[in-house]
Amino acid sequence: MNERLSEIEHDRDAQCFRAGVDGHEAQLEYDRVDGWMVITHTRVPDAISGRGVASRLTRRAFEAAREEGLQVRPMCSYAAGWAERHPEVRDLLQ
């Protein structure tokens, strides 16, 4: 696999995380509401799906929530499943 994942960018104004891979952009979108990061959508183009990009975006979102003192509500099915598989983030889901 010859992928080149760009650094994950956190655009606080647009409330999303972005990463480029091989000329395609993947995004994780969220809303910030009353001390919560509500993850609403994870979008990875078909051309780069199956490479772990969504997982890396989701991990970065949880890291940012922890850094900013936010709880996380994963409304997107991908993020919810990811959180279930990663017990280290359970404290952010309360």
Backbone as ProteinMPNN parsed JSONL, in Angstrom:
{"seq_chain_A": "MNERLSEIEHDRDAQCFRAGVDGHEAQLEYDRVDGWMVITHTRVPDAISGRGVASRLTRRAFEAAREEGLQVRPMCSYAAGWAERHPEVRDLLQ", "coords_chain_A": {"N_chain_A": [[0.859, -1.174, 0.0], [0.713, 2.089, -0.973], [0.135, 4.597, 0.331], [-0.244, 8.051, 1.104], [-0.815, 9.678, 3.775], [-1.917, 12.753, 4.715], [-1.153, 15.183, 7.273], [-3.508, 15.248, 9.906], [-5.948, 17.652, 9.892], [-7.503, 19.924, 12.061], [-10.259, 21.713, 11.79], [-11.641, 24.028, 13.48], [-13.537, 26.066, 13.119], [-15.152, 25.126, 11.013], [-15.938, 22.845, 12.217], [-14.78, 20.206, 11.881], [-12.618, 17.425, 11.052], [-9.959, 16.849, 8.86], [-8.288, 14.901, 6.383], [-5.934, 14.214, 3.899], [-5.43, 11.778, 1.402], [-3.524, 10.371, -1.027], [-4.437, 12.306, -2.908], [-7.153, 12.485, -2.34], [-9.787, 13.6, -0.178], [-10.675, 12.951, 3.16], [-13.144, 13.195, 5.746], [-14.207, 13.984, 9.073], [-17.017, 14.994, 10.655], [-18.462, 17.172, 13.098], [-20.566, 18.449, 15.748], [-20.371, 20.967, 18.175], [-21.697, 21.029, 21.263], [-22.856, 22.295, 24.219], [-20.617, 21.387, 25.928], [-20.124, 18.982, 24.748], [-18.75, 16.951, 22.127], [-20.307, 16.173, 19.356], [-20.251, 13.689, 17.206], [-21.089, 13.632, 13.93], [-20.79, 12.697, 11.308], [-18.781, 10.627, 9.259], [-16.751, 10.687, 6.541], [-15.336, 9.014, 3.914], [-13.835, 8.833, 0.86], [-14.567, 6.384, -1.686], [-12.318, 5.615, -3.134], [-10.239, 5.573, -1.317], [-11.07, 4.032, 0.756], [-11.052, 1.517, 3.352], [-8.458, 1.687, 4.259], [-7.906, 2.484, 6.799], [-8.259, 5.154, 7.326], [-10.576, 6.442, 8.298], [-10.557, 5.474, 10.895], [-8.242, 6.683, 11.906], [-8.982, 9.388, 11.743], [-11.128, 9.387, 13.532], [-9.888, 8.61, 15.938], [-8.252, 10.866, 16.291], [-10.207, 12.837, 16.659], [-11.334, 12.02, 19.126], [-9.062, 12.341, 20.719], [-8.741, 15.123, 20.537], [-11.114, 15.949, 21.774], [-10.641, 15.059, 24.372], [-8.377, 16.637, 25.007], [-9.591, 19.134, 25.023], [-11.395, 18.973, 27.048], [-13.943, 17.886, 26.59], [-16.904, 15.847, 26.424], [-17.885, 12.988, 24.453], [-20.238, 12.281, 21.956], [-20.971, 9.878, 19.865], [-22.741, 9.987, 17.113], [-22.653, 9.133, 14.545], [-22.572, 6.065, 12.831], [-20.157, 4.748, 12.263], [-18.249, 5.991, 13.981], [-19.418, 5.377, 16.44], [-19.205, 2.563, 16.515], [-16.423, 2.383, 16.424], [-15.731, 3.528, 18.887], [-16.782, 1.62, 20.627], [-14.992, -0.446, 20.235], [-12.698, 0.519, 21.386], [-11.697, 0.687, 24.395], [-10.234, 2.569, 25.816], [-11.347, 5.053, 25.46], [-13.75, 5.172, 26.717], [-14.346, 6.683, 29.011], [-14.911, 9.151, 27.983], [-17.427, 9.005, 26.971], [-19.482, 9.206, 28.774]], "CA_chain_A": [[0.0, 0.0, 0.0], [1.565, 3.27, -1.118], [-0.674, 5.77, 0.652], [0.4, 9.185, 1.75], [-1.795, 10.36, 4.607], [-1.472, 14.065, 5.178], [-1.435, 15.446, 8.677], [-4.933, 15.495, 10.134], [-6.22, 19.061, 10.189], [-8.711, 20.183, 12.841], [-10.832, 23.003, 11.434], [-12.629, 24.297, 14.531], [-14.622, 26.897, 12.601], [-16.037, 24.264, 10.221], [-16.24, 21.706, 13.077], [-14.449, 18.951, 11.218], [-11.242, 16.983, 10.915], [-9.726, 16.489, 7.462], [-7.007, 14.278, 6.029], [-5.813, 13.881, 2.494], [-4.696, 10.558, 1.066], [-3.384, 10.156, -2.461], [-5.246, 13.259, -3.66], [-8.562, 12.443, -1.922], [-9.961, 14.135, 1.177], [-11.607, 12.3, 4.079], [-13.565, 14.136, 6.782], [-15.064, 13.636, 10.196], [-17.742, 16.217, 11.012], [-19.05, 17.144, 14.436], [-21.156, 19.665, 16.306], [-19.978, 21.189, 19.571], [-22.931, 21.426, 21.941], [-22.902, 22.22, 25.686], [-19.578, 20.552, 26.494], [-20.065, 17.718, 24.018], [-18.419, 16.856, 20.715], [-21.268, 15.233, 18.785], [-19.731, 13.279, 15.896], [-22.264, 13.458, 13.087], [-20.566, 12.032, 10.019], [-17.427, 10.305, 8.822], [-16.834, 10.531, 5.086], [-14.094, 8.591, 3.283], [-14.114, 8.471, -0.536], [-14.375, 4.978, -2.032], [-10.962, 5.394, -3.647], [-9.282, 5.377, -0.215], [-11.699, 3.298, 1.858], [-10.379, 0.288, 3.739], [-7.051, 1.956, 4.583], [-7.779, 2.935, 8.184], [-8.312, 6.614, 7.403], [-11.671, 6.806, 9.204], [-10.099, 5.169, 12.244], [-7.294, 7.724, 12.332], [-9.752, 10.618, 11.968], [-11.926, 9.213, 14.75], [-8.957, 8.669, 17.063], [-7.838, 12.271, 16.464], [-11.354, 13.557, 17.224], [-11.402, 11.682, 20.545], [-7.917, 12.993, 21.362], [-9.04, 16.553, 20.635], [-12.148, 16.107, 22.799], [-9.967, 14.901, 25.669], [-7.54, 17.829, 25.196], [-10.445, 20.303, 25.23], [-12.289, 18.726, 28.165], [-15.286, 17.607, 26.092], [-17.421, 14.489, 26.332], [-18.139, 12.667, 23.054], [-21.456, 11.549, 21.609], [-20.806, 9.449, 18.475], [-24.02, 9.746, 16.442], [-22.318, 8.446, 13.301], [-22.435, 4.646, 13.132], [-18.749, 4.349, 12.245], [-17.617, 6.48, 15.212], [-19.984, 4.621, 17.563], [-18.568, 1.251, 16.49], [-15.016, 2.579, 16.769], [-15.667, 3.77, 20.337], [-17.038, 0.342, 21.297], [-13.786, -1.279, 20.111], [-11.565, 1.198, 22.015], [-12.07, 0.954, 25.797], [-9.495, 3.713, 26.357], [-12.119, 6.3, 25.305], [-15.06, 5.031, 27.366], [-14.591, 7.773, 29.964], [-15.401, 10.334, 27.247], [-18.775, 8.723, 26.481], [-20.439, 9.265, 29.874]], "C_chain_A": [[0.902, 1.233, 0.0], [0.758, 4.534, -0.835], [0.169, 6.841, 1.315], [-0.675, 9.971, 2.49], [-1.212, 11.687, 5.044], [-1.726, 14.172, 6.676], [-2.928, 15.726, 8.821], [-5.108, 16.933, 10.593], [-7.523, 19.156, 10.983], [-9.167, 21.596, 12.519], [-11.96, 23.29, 12.426], [-13.799, 25.142, 14.029], [-15.637, 26.06, 11.815], [-16.485, 23.037, 11.006], [-16.027, 20.383, 12.341], [-12.951, 18.676, 11.295], [-11.094, 16.536, 9.471], [-8.363, 15.839, 7.314], [-7.036, 13.959, 4.546], [-4.996, 12.613, 2.329], [-4.716, 10.414, -0.445], [-4.324, 11.042, -3.284], [-6.728, 13.268, -3.323], [-8.655, 12.972, -0.497], [-11.022, 13.361, 1.938], [-11.933, 13.299, 5.181], [-14.33, 13.429, 7.889], [-15.689, 14.95, 10.634], [-18.368, 16.059, 12.388], [-19.735, 18.471, 14.724], [-20.659, 19.764, 17.745], [-21.186, 21.786, 20.28], [-22.788, 21.208, 23.442], [-21.883, 21.249, 26.283], [-19.431, 19.183, 25.847], [-19.511, 17.94, 22.616], [-19.351, 15.771, 20.174], [-20.784, 14.893, 17.377], [-20.915, 12.891, 15.023], [-22.017, 12.67, 11.81], [-19.081, 11.778, 9.798], [-17.529, 9.99, 7.335], [-15.448, 10.19, 4.536], [-14.437, 8.188, 1.847], [-13.799, 6.996, -0.817], [-12.937, 4.681, -2.45], [-9.937, 5.14, -2.546], [-9.907, 4.628, 0.963], [-10.92, 2.015, 2.136], [-8.917, 0.466, 4.107], [-6.849, 2.476, 6.007], [-7.861, 4.437, 8.372], [-9.407, 7.058, 8.371], [-11.273, 6.546, 10.656], [-9.151, 6.251, 12.756], [-7.999, 9.057, 12.578], [-10.52, 10.534, 13.287], [-11.033, 9.272, 15.986], [-8.555, 10.114, 17.345], [-8.969, 13.097, 17.063], [-11.475, 13.281, 18.72], [-10.244, 12.313, 21.311], [-8.185, 14.484, 21.561], [-10.098, 16.809, 21.708], [-11.518, 16.02, 24.19], [-9.139, 16.148, 25.985], [-8.371, 19.052, 25.565], [-11.451, 20.111, 26.354], [-13.73, 18.475, 27.764], [-15.641, 16.136, 26.255], [-17.736, 14.252, 24.855], [-19.435, 11.877, 22.918], [-21.331, 11.141, 20.136], [-22.147, 9.068, 17.843], [-23.82, 9.019, 15.111], [-22.042, 6.978, 13.62], [-20.979, 4.191, 13.129], [-18.081, 4.747, 13.569], [-18.135, 5.72, 16.435], [-19.346, 3.233, 17.647], [-17.102, 1.328, 16.883], [-14.869, 2.731, 18.28], [-15.9, 2.472, 21.115], [-15.801, -0.549, 21.285], [-12.566, -0.689, 20.817], [-11.915, 1.607, 23.449], [-11.356, 2.162, 26.396], [-10.25, 5.036, 26.225], [-13.46, 6.26, 26.024], [-15.377, 6.16, 28.336], [-15.114, 9.032, 29.281], [-16.846, 10.184, 26.804], [-19.856, 8.871, 27.545], [-21.483, 10.33, 29.673]], "O_chain_A": [[1.752, 1.389, 0.877], [0.704, 5.439, -1.668], [1.157, 6.56, 1.993], [-1.356, 10.817, 1.911], [-0.15, 11.741, 5.664], [-2.427, 13.348, 7.263], [-3.534, 16.364, 7.96], [-4.489, 17.37, 11.564], [-8.525, 18.541, 10.617], [-8.53, 22.567, 12.93], [-13.093, 22.849, 12.234], [-14.932, 24.952, 14.47], [-16.844, 26.267, 11.941], [-17.317, 22.267, 10.527], [-16.938, 19.568, 12.196], [-12.143, 19.564, 11.564], [-11.999, 15.913, 8.915], [-7.412, 16.177, 8.019], [-8.043, 13.493, 4.015], [-4.002, 12.4, 3.022], [-5.777, 10.343, -1.064], [-4.934, 10.577, -4.247], [-7.493, 13.992, -3.96], [-7.726, 12.815, 0.296], [-12.125, 13.139, 1.438], [-11.11, 14.15, 5.518], [-15.002, 12.421, 7.669], [-14.982, 15.908, 10.947], [-18.753, 14.962, 12.791], [-19.516, 19.472, 14.041], [-20.544, 18.756, 18.442], [-21.64, 22.884, 19.958], [-22.62, 20.075, 23.894], [-22.255, 20.375, 27.067], [-18.698, 18.328, 26.344], [-19.762, 18.971, 21.992], [-19.197, 14.594, 20.498], [-20.894, 15.711, 16.463], [-21.649, 11.951, 15.328], [-22.935, 12.041, 11.283], [-18.239, 12.618, 10.114], [-18.305, 9.125, 6.926], [-14.506, 10.97, 4.673], [-15.251, 7.288, 1.641], [-12.866, 6.436, -0.242], [-12.407, 3.612, -2.149], [-8.883, 4.559, -2.804], [-9.331, 4.596, 2.051], [-10.221, 1.496, 1.265], [-8.202, -0.525, 4.254], [-5.74, 2.863, 6.376], [-7.567, 4.945, 9.453], [-9.185, 7.959, 9.18], [-11.622, 7.323, 11.544], [-9.252, 6.681, 13.905], [-7.654, 9.776, 13.516], [-10.555, 11.493, 14.058], [-11.386, 9.915, 16.975], [-8.52, 10.538, 18.499], [-8.718, 13.971, 17.894], [-11.696, 14.206, 19.502], [-10.428, 12.772, 22.438], [-7.895, 15.039, 22.621], [-9.993, 17.773, 22.466], [-11.832, 16.817, 25.074], [-9.192, 16.66, 27.103], [-7.919, 19.908, 26.325], [-12.279, 20.989, 26.595], [-14.648, 18.81, 28.512], [-14.76, 15.277, 26.227], [-17.842, 15.207, 24.086], [-19.69, 10.934, 23.667], [-21.561, 11.965, 19.25], [-22.625, 7.948, 18.024], [-24.737, 8.362, 14.619], [-21.343, 6.683, 14.589], [-20.607, 3.327, 13.923], [-17.422, 3.923, 14.202], [-17.373, 5.45, 17.364], [-18.988, 2.78, 18.735], [-16.593, 0.454, 17.585], [-13.98, 2.13, 18.882], [-15.276, 2.255, 22.154], [-15.583, -1.321, 22.218], [-11.509, -1.32, 20.848], [-12.37, 2.725, 23.691], [-11.826, 2.724, 27.385], [-9.842, 6.037, 26.813], [-14.229, 7.218, 25.949], [-16.535, 6.555, 28.476], [-15.702, 9.891, 29.939], [-17.437, 11.143, 26.307], [-21.036, 8.68, 27.248], [-22.361, 10.501, 30.519]]}, "name": "protein", "num_of_chains": 1, "seq": "MNERLSEIEHDRDAQCFRAGVDGHEAQLEYDRVDGWMVITHTRVPDAISGRGVASRLTRRAFEAAREEGLQVRPMCSYAAGWAERHPEVRDLLQ"}
